[in-house]
Amino acid sequence: MNMIGMRMNAFNDSGLGEPEQDANSALIELDKGLRSNKIGEQCEAIVRFPRLFEKYPFPILINSSLLKLAEVFRMGSNFLRVWVLRVCQQSEKHLDKILNVDEFVRRIYSVIHSNDPVARALTLRTLGSVAGIIPERQQVHHSIRRSLDSHDSVEVEAAIYAAQMFAAQSKLFAVSMCSKISDMIRGQATPASMKLQLIPILQYMHHDTFTASMVNELCMELLASYPAVEFVRVTLSALSTLASATLIDIPEQVVLLLRYLHDDPRLSIKRHALHLLHTLARRGAHLWPLGALNNLIESTTKLLQDGTGNTDLLVRTLDVIEVLSQSAITCDANMDEGSPLLSLCVNACYSPDPFVAVKAVTILSRVVCYCYEEGLPTFATQDLVSCLESLIILLALDDKHLHQLKACLRSTVKLCHAQPSHCPVFVDAIGSTLISTSAENGQSEKQAVALCEALGAIGSLGENILLPLLPDVLIKLKQTLHMHTKVMLCTLLFQMIAGGYEWNSECLKAIEDTVKSVDGWSKYRIARGAARYGHHIVATQIFKSLKEAVASEQLHFWLSGLELVTKAESFLMDNIDAMDTSKKVDIVEKLNASIAHYASACASLKAASTPLRSLQFASEYAKLRCEFLQAAVQLLHSCRSLCTAPPPAIACTVVLATKDDLQRYGRVTLQLRKSVQELKICAENYQKLYQSAFDADPGSLANIRALQEMCCLMGNSVERICGGSTICMYQQNEVNFDFGGTVEMRQLARYCTELRRLSPPWVGEGKAGGISHVRVGCIISQVMLLGAGNMRLPIPRYFFQALQATSVKLSVSPQPRVLGEPVSVPQGSQLALKVEGVLRHGKRASLYRSVSAVCISISTTPPSKINSDQKDTNMNELHQTVTPHRDFFACEFLLSLGSVPVSTVGGAGTSTNTGNSQLGGGQYQVTASASILDKDGNVWKCGPRSTLQVRVHEEPMKRKLP
């Protein structure tokens, strides 16, 4: 066991940016296992290769590893060949990175000549598993065809598997094997069990019209000749897959499946026909023939009238209609009053079976929502609302129908989104269900949480929608015993008060009592919800109590950072009675206190960072908020200097010398212009933070855009006073700020609107503006709004958690032989630079946005500028965009660090050479960075940076021959 543990250390779960020699050492360790004399150690080494490929998915390593495994396959026993086969099957997406495909196939294929039929069978299965990289190998095609005529059943089954794999990849193989497969299926000598394995190969014979028609004819013959259940199911599946690929055969296939659904008395065939109809509905609902839906509705109506004996078929049929209802064509054709679809759904809504009723309500809600969205008259709306209310109340009493309850709640939220006038009705129904039921009379925690989530979703659609439920929520908080339910109720309470209301003693007491009665994780979630809705005073107290209750140092600093962030915002929200001058706090003191806490928060967040959780977004977000508040304080001091620092006596001389009329106001002009630059820099930094948050949810991105807009509004207002030549003209027009429909984003939009209203009046060209006390007072009012206007800054979700995880791993070659040493290049020669990369995804890949391409940027810094803070004017830059294939990408560059500009090698790329390309010798710094392009063409600068030191040395002068 100790030896196994030592070997497992080669695959530690550290971060992505590990040097390549770690992969080499892991490969060497596995190679030792392959060379061992003990078969157990050999098997142990083989089964670890898929994990090695996932961690280091680079072509050189994968090519070397698979060649070693191919050699094991050639020389080893059948037992080892089984494990090599499993590795090839598990590493399908890495197979196309094999560089020596011919050598790999040669080693595998050599076993096909063995006298052992099991070895030949394993060879065929292995070749079939790698069919994606050798689809047109004629010798392999010939071996598969020959093995299909073998007398050994194991070899024939392996040949059938390989034939199916190659038919899916190769048009030539599929067409050439069509006749062979057809003859075997029609042949009397072929066993029935083997025919069942051969029929699925026919689903890939769709490459040309003649072959597809031949397969259709054969399958129809099989349906007539072999009426057994297994044959009918397999043949119908093959026909449906073939129709999905060709698309033109979908109408005929739908008619065929409907015929089997109506005429075949066997229940299993009916279920399978409905399953295939469900698949074809997802593939192309618009391709269904005109009468198909009506036939399906007629059969559903008959099943509904027969009673509960065929409930399973009824639910499956409604599943098919539900998928069809997702198409606008289906909704548009069945939206009229008295249409068969509406009549069916209205009747099925009142079914005693909850499965049937929920399916019918879902279909009906889609049709009604389509009418609302298109501005068309709606029918059966009252029946829909009544059924939804009844189903929510009934399903909440039975913990066996949680899935159906969630389906009803989703339909409710969609209906409220399409028509907000339904919100009060459903809020009352869901709220009364949540409040009146408890664990004693059948309501489980999961059902209560689902009801709370639905209320939160409806409450985010408008202002004060949930406010009538406030007394009931406070009562429910005292009654419920479930931790998760308490957290969700607190979140609803935060959402209600976030609409612009202040906390009262009763609400604060309810939150305090709830926090005392829950565990640590629930406390954290409550505090996180409070921070996300801008209730920082509540969040601060909870984070303060939690930071001393954790055992990890990183968690302690994380909670300390959260406490400091929320406390910093609490200083800005702490409004003292303006009439009581004895308690009045200066705005500068509040801003300075907030800045100090933000600075401490940045330090705590950096201390909480680990290689696996960098907290980069949280640190940058807190840092930018601190910078913005510092700019606001400096702006406030600049405005006040209009009274404290009058213009000097030589102001008129300065005006004549600079030809700047605003210099007559003295020092305040320069200070205000400096504030403009600070605000512009802050807005640019918010834009950079936005571009780095590829995995952020839309609400977090909207939060960053709102804060950036505040910086732009403030900078534009100051520019109107101290110089209007570079004012953003769009700010002069009435613009409605739209950062999303959530409660917290609507609040930020209101503050942006108020900032624009308080901005100084615009003075057009030819009119004297000047720095007057009135215009400076407008700036002070804006700062007061941000610093003492009870502004609740909602902390975005991405600050706490990322629901989507995408990372880029880069590998730059050549690498120095000794770690830390530079790569040596003779002066006048070119450096071939290869950049390889891999995209790594979390559990929820492409949840918000997906990767379309990766832009690789190469910059070369000369020796004199490596340690300089100034921007390099003699820098070579190159940009090349590559499209990842199976999450892998690679590109090449040629760098001439002595005399020739940077250039690309292959691929689509653009190079930019700024400055002089005649670079001398010395040590250069080559930096490779990656940016992500999403499906919409947006650039996200969230990739890593890899630095390579290159030394350009001069070769000694060669002695000329006389």
N, C-alpha and C positions, 0 to 999 in steps of 0.2 A: 504493500500500500504506500509506503514511503517513496518507492521508486516511481509509482504512478503520479504521486503528488509532485515529485520533482519535475517530471515531464510536463505536467499541466502548467507549470510556471512559465513555460515558453508562450503560453496563450493567456497572459494576464489581461485583465479587462481595463487597462488604462486608456488614455485618450487616443485621439486619432492621429495626432501629429508625431508619431514615433519614427525614428530613423530607420532606414531600410535594413541595416544590419540586424535588427531585431527579427525581421522576417527571415533573413538568411540563417540566423542561428536556430530559429524554429524549424526551418526546412532541414538543416543539418541534423537536428535532433530526430526528426521523423525519418530521415534517410538512414540513420543508425538502426532505427527500429525495423526498416524494410530489409536491411542486410543481416538482421539477427537470424540465428539458427532456430529460434523458438517460434513456432507458428502463432502462438498467442501474442507475442510482442509485434509480429508482423501485422496481424489483424488490428491490433491496437493502434499502430501507426497509420494504417490505411484509413480507418474510420475517422481520424482526426483531420484529414485533408480538407473536407468541406468547410470546417471551421477556419482553417488556415486561409482558404480562398475568400471567405467572407471578410476576414480581417485585413488581408493584404491582396486585394483583387487586381494585381498588376500583371501584365502579360508575361514578363520575364519569369516571374515566380510560378505562375500557373502553367506556362509551357514546360518549364523544367520539372514541375511536380507531376504533371500528367504523363510526360515521357517516362518518368520513373515508374509510375503506376502501370503504364502500358508494358514496360519490361517485366514487371511482376506478373502481369496477366499472361505474357508470353511464356515465361519460365516457371510460374508457380502452379499450384494445385487448383483443382476446381473450387475448393473452399475459399481460397484467396481470390479467385476470379469473381466469385459472388460478391465479395466486398468491393472489389474494383468496379463492378457493375453498379453497385449502389452509389458509389462516389460519383460516377458519371451521371446517374439519374438525378442526384441531388445538386449537381453543379452545372445544370443546363445553361444558365445564363452566363457562365464563365467559359464555355467551350469555345466560343468564337475568338477568344484571346490566345488560342494555341497558335504559335508561330510556325512550328514544323508539323503541319497537318499530315503531310505525306509519311513522315517517319512515325508519327503516332498511329496512323491507320495501318501502316505496314506491320508494326509489332502486334497490333490487335488481330489483324486479318490473318496472320500466319497460323493462328490456332484453328482456322476453319478447315485446314487439311488434316486435322487430327482424326484418328480412328475412333475416338471416344465421342459418341453422340451428345453426351452432356456438355463436353467442352465445346462442340460445335454450336450447341444451343446457347450456351453462355456467350459465345462470340457473336452470334446473330443478335442477341438482346443488347449486347454492348454496342454493336454497330448501329442498331436501331435507336439507342439512347443518344448517340452523337450524330443522328441523321441531319441535324440542322447545319453542320459544318461540312458534310460530305453528301449533299443531296443527289449529285449527278455522277457518283462513282459507278461505272458500268460493271466493274467486277463484283461489287457488292450486290448490285441488282441481280446479276446472274446467279450469285450464290443464294440469294433469297428465293429466286425462282426454282433453283435446283433443290433446295431444302424443302420446298413445299411438296415435292414428290417423294420425300423420304418415307421409309417404313417405320421410323421411330417417332412416336407421338410427341415426345419431349422436344425433338428437333422441329417437328412441324408446327407445334404451338409457338416456339420461339421464332420461326420464320413468319408466322402470321403476325406476331407482335412487331417484328421488324418491318414487314410489308405495310402495316398500318402507320408506323412512324415515318417511313419514307414516302408513302402516298400523301401524307400531310405536308411534306416539304417539297416534293419533286413533281412537277407536271409531267415530265417525260416518263417517270416510273409509274405514275397513276394511270396514264393513258395506255402504256404498254402492258400493264398488269390487269387491265379491265377484262380482257377476254379470258385470261387465265383464271381470275377469280370467278368469273361468271361460269366457266366450265366446271370448276370445282364445286360451286354451289349447286349447279344443275345435275352434277354427276351423282349416280346412284351409289358409287363406292365411297363417297365422302360421308362420314358419320354425321348424324344430326347435331351432335355437340360441336363438331368442328365447323359446320355450316353457321351455327350461331356466332362463332368467333370470326368467320369470314365476312359476314354481312356488314358489320361496322366499317370495314375498309371501303365499302361503296360510297360512304358519305363524303369522301374526298375526291370523287370522280366528277368534279365540276369545272374542269379547266377548259373544256370546249363543249359546244352544243351537242355534237354527235355523241360524245361519251356520256354526257348527262342524260340525254334521251335514252341511250342504251341502258343505263342504270335504272332509270325510271321504269322502263319496260320490264326489266328483270325483277325489280321489287314488286311490281304489280302482279307478275306471275307468282312470286313467292307468296304474296298475300292470298292468292287464290288456291295455290297448291298446298300450302302449309298453314292451316287455320289454327294451329296450336297457339296457346297464349304466349309462350316465349318467342316464337317466330314472329307473331304479329307485333309484339312490343318492339323487338329489335328492328324489324323492317320499317315500322312507322317512324322510329327514332332516326334511322338512316335517311329516310325520305325527308323528314323535317329538317335535319341538319343540311342536307343537300339543297333544299328550298331556301333556307336562310342564307346560304352562300350565293345562290344564283339570283335571288329576289324575285325573278319573273315567275317562278313556280309557286310562290306563296299562296296566291288565290286558289289554285288547284289543290294544294296541300290542305288548306283550311277546309275546303269542301269535303275532301276525303276524311279528314279527322272528324268533322261534324257528322258524316255518314256513319262512321264507326261509333260515335257517341250516341246516336239515336237508334241504330239498328242492332248493334252487337249487345246481346243480353248479359255478357260477362262483366262483372263489376270492375275487375282489375283492368280490362281493356278500356272501359269508360274513364277510369281514373287516369290511365296513361294518356289517353286522347286529350283529356283536359289539361294535363301537364304539358303536352306538346303545344296545345293551343295557347297556353300561357306563355310559352317560350316564343312562339311566332307573334304574339301580341306585343311583346317587348321588342322584338326585332323590327317590326314594321306594322303598326296599327293602321297606317294610312294605305297599306297595300291589301287589306282585307276586302273581299268582294262586297257588293252592296247589301245583299240579303243575308250575309253571314251573321251579323250581329242580331238581326231580328230572329233568325233561327235559334240562336243561342238564348235569346230572351224567351222565346216560346218554350224551349226545353226547361228553362229555369222556372217559368210560370207553372208548368206541369209538376215539376218537383216540389214547388211551394204548395201546390194544391193537394198533393198526395199525402202530406203530413210530415212527420218527423222520421220516417223510415229511411229516407235518402238524404239525410242532413249533410253527410260528408260530400256527396256529389253536388248538393246545392251550394255549399260553401266554396267548393272548388270552381264551380261555374261562376259564382259571383267574383271570385278572384280574377278570372279571365276578364270579366266585364270591367272590373276595377282598373286593370291595366289598360284596357281600351279607353276608359274614361280619362286617362291622363293625356290623351291626344285631343287637340282642339277640334279636330274634324268630328270626332265622336260627340263631343259636347255640343257643337254647333248643329249637328243633325238631329239631336234629341232634346233640344231645349224647349220645344213648344209644349203647350198644355195638352195633356192627353196622349203624349208620345208613349210608345211601348216601354221605353227605358224608365221614364218618370213614373209611369203607372206601376211597373215592377218594383221600383225602389220604395214608393210610398206604401205598397202592400207589405213588402218585406221588412220595412222599418218597424212594424208592429208585431213581428214574429216573436214568439216566446223564447226562441233560441237566441241567446246574445250574440253568437258568432254570425248568424244570418243578419240580425238587425244592425250590427256594427258595420258589416260589409255594405249593406244597402245605404246606410247613412253616409258612409265614406264616398260612395259613388254619387249620391244625390248632392252632397256638399261640393263636389268638384264641378258638377254642372251649374249649380247656383253661383259659385265663385266665378266661374267663367262668364256668366251673364253679368255679374256685377262689374267685373274688370273691363268688359267690352261695352258697358252701358246699355245692355239689352234688357227687356222686361223679364222678370223672374216669376216662376211658378213653383208651387209646392214649398215655398219658403217657410210658411207657418208650420207645416208638417215637419219640416227639417228641424226647426228650432225646438218644437215640442218634443220630438223624439230624442234630440241631443240632451235636453234637460232631463228627460226621464231616464235615459241610459246612463248618464253620469251619476245620478242618484242611486240607481239600482246596482251598477257595477262597482260602486265604491263600497258596497256592503259585503261583497264577496271577494276574498283575496285570490280566488282562482282565475279571475278574469282581468288581471293587471294589464296584459297586452291589449285587450279590447278597450279598457278604460283609456289607455294612452292614445289609441287610435281615435277614439271619440274626442279627446281633448285636443289632439292635433287638428282635427276637422273644425273644432270650435275656434281655435286660434286663427286658422286660415279664413274662416267666415268672418270673424271680427276684423281681421286685417283688410278683407275686401269690402266690408261694410261696417264702419265703426259704430253705427247706430245700434248694433246688436250687443255692444260691449256691456252696458248696464245689466241687460237680462242675464247674460252668462256669468258675469261677476257675482250677481246675486245667487244664481243657482249653484255655482261652484263653491262660493264662499259659505253658503248655508250648509252645503254637503260637508265641507271641511270642518265647520264649527260644530255641527250637530252630531256627527258620528265620532266614535272613539274606539279604542282597542277593545272595549268590553262588548260592543255590539257589532264587531266584525271588521272594522277598518284596520288595515295593517299599516306599518310605517311606510312601505313603498307606495301604497295608494295615496297616503297623505302627502308624501313628497311630490308625487305626480300632480296632485291637485294644486299644490303650492307653485310648482313650476308653470302650470298653465295660467294661474293668476298673475305670476310675474310677467309672462309673455304678453298677456292681454294688457296689463298695467303699463307696459312700455309703449303702447300704441298711442297714448294721449295723456293729457294732464288730468290729475285728480280722479282717475277712473277707479282706483282702489280705495280712495279715501273713506267712502261709507263703511268699509270693513274694518276700520281702525279699532273701534271698541271690541268687536268680536275677536280680532287677532290678539289683542291684549288678554282677553279672557282665555283664549285657546293656549296662549303661552304658559299660563299658570296651570292649565289642566293636563296638557300632554306630557307624556313620560319618555317619548322617543327623542333621542339626541338629534338625529338627522332632521326630524320634523321641526324641532326647536330652532335649528340653524336656518331652515327655510322660512320659518315664520319671522325670525329676526330680519332676514333679507327683505321680506315683504314690507316690514316696518321701515327699514332703511329706504326702500323705494318710495313709500308713501311720503315720508318727510322730506325726501330729496326734491320734491316739487316746489320748494320755496318756503317751507314752513320751519318753525323753530321747535326745538325739543321742549316738552313740558315735563313736569316732575313725574307724572304717571308713566309716561313712555320710558324715561330714564330708569325709573324703579323697575319696570318690567325687564329691561335689558340687563340691569345689574343682577336681579334675581335669577335670570336665565343663565348668565355667565357663571354664577356660583354653583349651579346645579349640573353643569355639563363637564365633560372631560377636556383634557388639554387640546386635543385635535379639534374638537368642536369650538373651543374658545378661539383658536386660531382662525377657523373658518368664519366665525362671527366677526372677528376683527378685520379680516380681509374683506368681507362684504361691506363693513362700515367704511373702510378706506376707499373701496371702489365707488361708493356712492357719495363720498365727500364728507362723511361724518367723522372727522379726524379726532375730535375730542374723545369720542367713545372708543375709537380704535387705539388711541394712545394708552388709555388705562389698561386695556386688555393686553397689549404688547408688553407693557411694563411688568405686568404680573407673570407673563409667560417666559420672559427672557432668563429668569433665574430658575426656571423649572425644567430646563433641558440639560442633557448630559453632554452633548456635543459642543465643541468650541465654535464650529462654523455656524451651528444653529443659534447659538447665543449671540454671535455678532450679527447674524441675519435678523433676528428679532430686535436687537438693539438698533440696527439701521432702520427697521420699520417704525420703531418707536420714535426715533429722531425725525424721520420724514413726516410722520403724522403730527408730531409735536410742533415742527416748523410750520406746518399749515394751520395748526390750531392757533398759533400766535396771530396769523393774519385774519382768522375768523373771530377772534376774541373781541367782540364789540363792547366797548364801555359806553355807558350812557353819556351822550354828548351834552346833555343839560347839566350834568354834574361835573363841573370843571375840576373838582378836587381829585376825581378818578380818571380824568382824561389822560390817555397815553399818546405820546407823540408818534406819528406814523413812522418816523425815522427809527425810533427805538423798536417798533414792532418789526420793521423790515430787517434791521440789524440782528435782532434776536432770531428771526427766521433763517437768515443767512448763516449765522453761527451754527445752528442746529443742522442745517443742510450740509455744511462742511464736515461736521462730525459724522453725519449719516454716510457721506461718501467714503470716509475712512472705514467705517464699520462694514459697509457693503464690500469694500475691497478685501477686508480681512475675512469676510465670510465666503469669498470666492474659492473654489476648488477646481482642479483640472477637469472634473466631470461636470461641474456647474459653475460656469464662469461669472454669472451675474453681470454680464457686460451691459445688457440693456438697462437693468435697474441702476447700475452705477452711472451710466451716461445720462439717464433720465433725471436722476437727482442732481447731477453736476450741472446740467443745462438749466434746470429750475433755479439752482443757486446763482448761476451766471445772470439769468434774467432778473432776479431780484436785486442783484448787485447793480445791474444797469439801471433799474428803476430808482434805487437809492441815489446813484450818481446823477441821474436826471433830475431828481428832486432837489439835490444840492445845487445843480446848475440853474434851475429855475429860481431858486431863492437868492442866488447870487446877483440877480437883477437889482435887488434892493441893497445887498451888502457890498457889492463891488461896482460902484458907478464907473462910467467910462473915463479914461484918463484924459489929460489935457491935450495930448497929442493925437487924439482919436481922429480929428479931421485930417491930419497929415497922413495917418495910416490909411484912411479911406482913399486919399488921392494917390498914394503909392501903390496900393493893392487894387484900386478900381473896384472895390467891394463896398457898397454903400452900407451893408450891415455891420461893418467893422466900427461904425460910429457908436455902437452900443457897448463896445469894450469887450471885456473878458467873457461875458456870457455867451457871445456868439461862438467863440471857439469851443467853449464847454458843451454847448448844445450840439454842435457838429460832431464833437467827439462821442456824445451819447448816441447820435444817429448811427455812427459806425459800429458802436457796441451792439446796438439793437439789430443791425443788419447781420453782424457776425453771429449773433444768437439765433436769428432766423435761419441762417445758412446751416448752422450746426443742427438745428431741429430737422432740416431737410436731410442732412446726412444721417441722422438717427433714423429717420423714416426709411431711407433707402437701405439701411442695414438690417431692418426688421422684416426679413422675408417671411418668417414663420409667424408673424404677429396676426392676431385676429383683426377683422375690419374695425371693431370698436376701438382697439388700441391705436390703430393707424389714424382713425378719426380724431382721437385725443391729441396725437402729436400734431396733426394739421391745425387743430384749434389753437394750440399753444403757439405754433408758428405764425398763425394769423394774428394773434395778439401782439407778437413782436413786430410784425409788419405794420399793424395799425398804429402802434406807439411810434415807430420810426417814421411813419408817414406824417403823423401829427407834428412831430418835432421838425421835420423837413419843411413843413408849411411855414414855420416861423423863421428858421435860420437859413433858409435857402431852398427855393422851390424848383430848381432846375431838373432835379432827378426824382420828382414825386411820382409815385405809382398812380397813373391817371384813373385806373379802375376804381380806386377808393373814393373818387368823387361821386360816383353814381350810387344809387340805392341798390345794394346787393344783399340778397337774403342768404345768410350763412346757414348752410345745411351740412351738419357733421353726422347725420344719422338720426334715426327715430327714437333712440333710447332716452330715458329720463335725464341721465347725466350729461349726454351730449347736447340735448336741448338747452340745458342750463348754461353750458359754455357758449352756445350760440347766442343766448340772450346777453351774456356779458360782452361778446364781440359786438353785438348790435349797440349796446350802451356805450362801449368805447368809441365807436364811430360817431354816435350822436354827440358825445362830449368833445370831439376833436375840434380844433380851431377852425373858424370859417375859411373857406378857400378864397384866395385873392388872385384874380386872373392877371394876365400879362398887362403891363402898362399901369398897374395900380400898385401903390406903395403899401406893403404889408407892415413890415417893422416888427420889432420885438417889444410888444406892449405888455402891460400888466394883465390886461384882459385875456390876451392870447396865451400868455404864460400860465394864467389861472386855469385855462382849459387843460393844459398838460398836467398841472397839479391835480385837477379833478380826476383825470384818468388814472394817475398813480394812486390817488386815494381810493378809487374804485377797486383797484387790484390789491391794494394793501390793507384797506380798512372797509371794504364794501361787502364784507361777509361772503366773499367768493369761495365756493366750495370746489376745490380742485379734485375731480375724481381720479384716483390712481388707476391706470389701465390694467386690464387682465394680464397682459403680457409681462407686466412688472412682477407678477407673482407666479404665473404658470404659462407654459407654451403647449398648446394642444397639438401643434404640428412641429415636427423636428426635421430639419434638413441641414446637412453639413457637407462640405466639400473637402476632400483630402487630396493634396497635391504632392506629386513626386517629380523633382527636377533632376535630370541627368545631363552631363556626367556629374558624379559626386567625387569628392577628393578621396584618395586612398586612405589617408589618415584624417580622422575626424577633427575638424577645426582648421585644417590646412587649406589654403586656396588652391584652385585648379590652375595649373600652369598652361599658358598658351603662348606660342612664339609670336612675336610682333609680325604683322602682315598676313597671318593665317586666320582662318575663320573658325569660330567655335560653334559646333553643332549642338544646339540646346533643345532637348526634348522635354516637354511638359506632359505628364500623364496625371489624370485625376479620376476620382471616384465619387459619386454622389451617394451619401448615406441617408437613409430615411428612418424615422421613428415608426411607432405603431400606426399612426394615422398619417399616411403619406398623401400629399396633395389634398389636404383637407380644405384649405383656403385658396392656394395657388400652387401650380406645378411648374417644374423646370422645363423650359422649351429649348434653351441653348445656354452655353457657358462662354463668356468672353474672357480670354486670357490676355493679360497686359504684361508686357516685358519692358522694364525701364533699366537703363544702364547709367550709373553714376560714376563720373570720373574721379580720380584719386583726390583731387583738391576739394571736392564737394561732399565727400562721404560723411565727414563729421561736422558739416556746416548746416546751420539752421536755415540759411537762405535758400530760396528756390533755385534749383540748378538751371542755368541757361544753356548748358552744353550737355543736354540729356537726350539720349536716343530712346524713343518710345515706339512700341509696336502693339497693335491690338489685333487679335484673331478670334473669330467666333466659330465655335465648334458645337455640333449637335451630339449629345451623349447617346450612346447605343448600349442599352441594358445598363444604364447608370455608369458607363465608362466613357471617357473621352481622352484624346491625345492630339497633340499638335507639335510641330517642329519649327525651329527658327535657326537662322544663321546670324551670328554676331561677329562683326569685324571690328574689334576694339582698337584697331590701329589707324585705319584709313578709310574704310568703307562703311556706309550707314548700315543700320540693322535691316534685315530682310527676312521674309518668311519662306518656308519650304513647304509647298503643297498647301491645300486648303484655301478657304476664302479668308483673307486677312488684309488689313490696311496698316501701313507703317507711317509713323510720324517722327521725323527727325528735326528736333528743335535745336538750333544752334549749330556749332561747328562740328562736323564729323571727323575732322582730322585730329584724332585723339592720340596722344603719345603713350609711352609705356607707363607701367605702374600697376597698382592693385585696384581693380574696379569692383564695384558692387552691382550685381545683377539681381533684380527683384522681380519675381513672378507673382502676380495677384490674379484672383479670379472674381468675376462678377456673374450674377445669374440673370438670365432673361426669362421672364415668364411667358405664358401663352399670349398675353396682350401686348408683348413687346416692351414692357417696363423693365428698367435696369435696376437690379438690387445689388448694392456693393456690400455683400455680406460674406464673400469668400475669403479664404486665408491668404497669407503672404508668405512666400518662400524666398529666402535670400541666399545667394551663392557668391562667394568671393572668388574673383578671377585675377590672376597675376599675369600681366603681359610683360614678357622679358625679351630683351634684345639678344639675338643670336650673334656670336662673334663673327667678325668680317672674314669671309672666305678669301684665301690668298689666290690671286689671279695667276694663272700660268703664263709664262712669257710666250 
